[in-house]
Amino acid sequence: MVKKIKSQKKDKQEEFKQIYDNETKQDEDRQYREQDLENKEMVDKPIPIGTKFSDLYEVISSEQSKGGMGKAILCRGLQDNKYYVLKKAKLKKTELSEAFKKEIEFTLKLDKHPNIVYTQTAIKEEDTFYMVMELVKKQQKHPLKENWWFAKTLTDVIRNNEIDLETAFAWSIEFCRGMQYLNSVGLESHQDIKPENIFITEDNHIKIADFGLASFEGIFYTGGTKKYFSPEHGNKDLKCDIRSDIYSFGIVMYEMFNSIILEKNTKNTGKEVCELIKNKKCKFCSEIIKKCLQEKADNRYQTFLELEEDIAKESKKYFGENFEIENNQMTANDYFSKAKGSELIGNYEQAVELYTKAIKINPRYTDAYYNRGNSQYMLSQCEKAIKNYDRTIELNQKYFFAYRNRGITKKILGKNEEAIKDFDTAIEINPHHIRPYVDRNDILISMGKTKDALDGLNKAIENDPTISSLYEYRAEILK
C-alpha cells in the first residue's frame, strides 16, 4: 500500500511538472518562462542574425566563437538591451551530458565576482542546452568588423607584447582571488588553467572562464591542454586538486611575466620552465614560479591565498601598493535568473536555495515565492510548497497559477475540499483556462460526484459559450 501511494505521488509529480512546463510556456507572460527557439533546425548550423530566443534574446552575429568558452553565440537582451553570450552544448539522446550539466549547476550557484565570467541563467531548445553568460568586452570594439566580440584572452595580450610589469602583478593577484572564491564554493580543481581561459575586460581586469573540465563535489573529469598539465593531471593513481591549478598557473605566470608563449605542447613544460629559471631566463617572480612548479603537490603553495600573499610581497618591492577588490553586488533578479536555470536542469535543491536568496534581498518578490513553491513540490515538500503559494497569494490575490498549483498540491495531500476551492478561485480569475476544470472534476468524479462535475461544466459553458475546450472536455466525461 505504501509503495502504491509513493508511486501515485511520483506520477502526480511528473504530471505536475509536465503541466507546469507546458502551461508556463503558453500562459505566463513574464521574464522567467522557458525558452523556445523559433528555428528548430539551427542546432548544428550557424544561427541567422535576428533569430529570437522567445522574447528574451536576439542573435546579432552569425559568427560562433570557438575559444576558451567553446562554441558561443552573441545575442542582445530584448528586455535590457545588453549583450550576452550563449554557450551551447549538443546533447546525446536528448540527455544532458554529465560534464555540461555539472558546469551549468556550478556556474549558476556562483555570485558575481569581478574575476569570474558570470553566468546569468540557462535555457533549452530540444536537445540543446545554452548557458547565458556575460559578454566580456574588449577594450575596443568594432561592430562592423568580423569577430569583433570574441573575448580578448591573455594569450592575445602576451603574443602582442601588451602587458607591462605592474599589470602582470595585478592580474596574477586577481587570478588568485578568483580561484580562492571558486575554491570556497566547491571547486576542487579547474583542470584547464591556461591563457586562453583567462579573459581581459575592457577596463583591463581579468576574468576566469570555462569550467567544462572542472572537478567539484567528488566529480572528476580528464582533459585539458598538456602544456599546462601538473604531474598528477591524467594520472589515474593521483587526484587533482587546487594545487594542480597552482602548478598550471605557475606556467602561465612564467609566460605572462616574460611575454612569451611556450609553443611546445608536452606534459614536461613545468620541468622545462624550471630549467629556464635555473639558466637565468626568467625576469621576475622566479622563486614564486619555481614553488608553484614543484613535482610533489605537498611542496607547492597549498592555497591560492598563500600564492597571492607572496605575489603581493614581490609586487610591493616595485610598486609599494595593495590591490583592492572590486565589489559586485548580486541583485534579487540575479538570483532569480540563476534559480530558473537550476530548475531547467532539474536541480530543484539549488533552485530553492537561489530563490531563498532572492527573497532575502526582496521579501515581496512574488514570483520568487511562487517558483520556490514549485521547486519544493518537485522535491515532495508539499507543506513547504503550500506555504510559498500562500505567501504568493497574500502578495497578489489574482495570481492564477498560485491558486491552481496550490490546489494540485492539496489534492496530492488528500485535502480535496480545500483543493476544489482553489480550483474554483482559479476559474474565477481565468475562466478560459481548461486545467482547473479538469483538476476540480477529477476530484469530484473520484468522490462519485459526476453530476456535480457536469453541472459545473454546464454552468461554465452557459456563462461563456465561446470556450470550445469545455465542450470537448464535457464530451470526454459523458463517454
Salt bridges, closest charged atoms under 4 A:
GLU15 OE1 - LYS12 NZ 3.56
GLU15 OE2 - ARG435 NH2 3.84
ASP21 OD2 - LYS17 NZ 3.09
GLU23 OE1 - ARG404 NH1 2.92
GLU23 OE1 - HIS433 NE2 3.53
ASP27 OD2 - HIS433 NE2 3.15
GLU28 OE2 - ARG30 NH2 2.21
ASP29 OD1 - ARG33 NH1 3.68
ASP36 OD1 - LYS25 NZ 3.87
ASP44 OD2 - LYS90 NZ 2.61
ASP55 OD2 - ARG33 NH2 2.64
GLU58 OE1 - ARG76 NH2 2.72
GLU103 OE2 - LYS87 NZ 2.65
GLU105 OE1 - LYS102 NZ 3.59
GLU134 OE2 - LYS207 NZ 3.26
GLU162 OE1 - LYS152 NZ 3.09
GLU174 OE2 - HIS205 ND1 2.44
GLU188 OE1 - LYS239 NZ 3.72
ASP192 OD2 - LYS194 NZ 3.90
ASP210 OD1 - LYS87 NZ 3.53
GLU217 OE2 - LYS109 NZ 3.14
GLU232 OE2 - ARG300 NH1 2.83
ASP241 OD2 - ARG243 NH2 2.83
GLU255 OE2 - LYS227 NZ 3.49
GLU263 OE2 - ARG159 NH1 3.06
GLU272 OE2 - LYS264 NZ 3.88
GLU287 OE2 - LYS290 NZ 3.62
ASP298 OD1 - ARG243 NH1 2.63
GLU308 OE2 - ARG177 NE 2.99
GLU314 OE1 - LYS317 NZ 3.09
ASP334 OD2 - LYS112 NZ 3.09
GLU343 OE1 - LYS340 NZ 2.90
ASP367 OD1 - ARG30 NE 3.72
GLU383 OE2 - LYS415 NZ 3.83
ASP390 OD1 - ARG406 NH1 2.65
GLU394 OE2 - ARG391 NH1 2.81
GLU418 OE1 - LYS410 NZ 3.40
ASP422 OD1 - ARG406 NH2 2.67
ASP422 OD2 - LYS410 NZ 3.56
ASP424 OD1 - ARG440 NH1 3.08
ASP439 OD2 - ARG404 NH2 2.93
ASP439 OD1 - ARG435 NH2 3.66
ASP442 OD2 - LYS411 NZ 3.76
ASP455 OD2 - LYS451 NZ 3.02
ASP464 OD2 - HIS432 NE2 3.11
GLU476 OE2 - LYS479 NZ 3.17
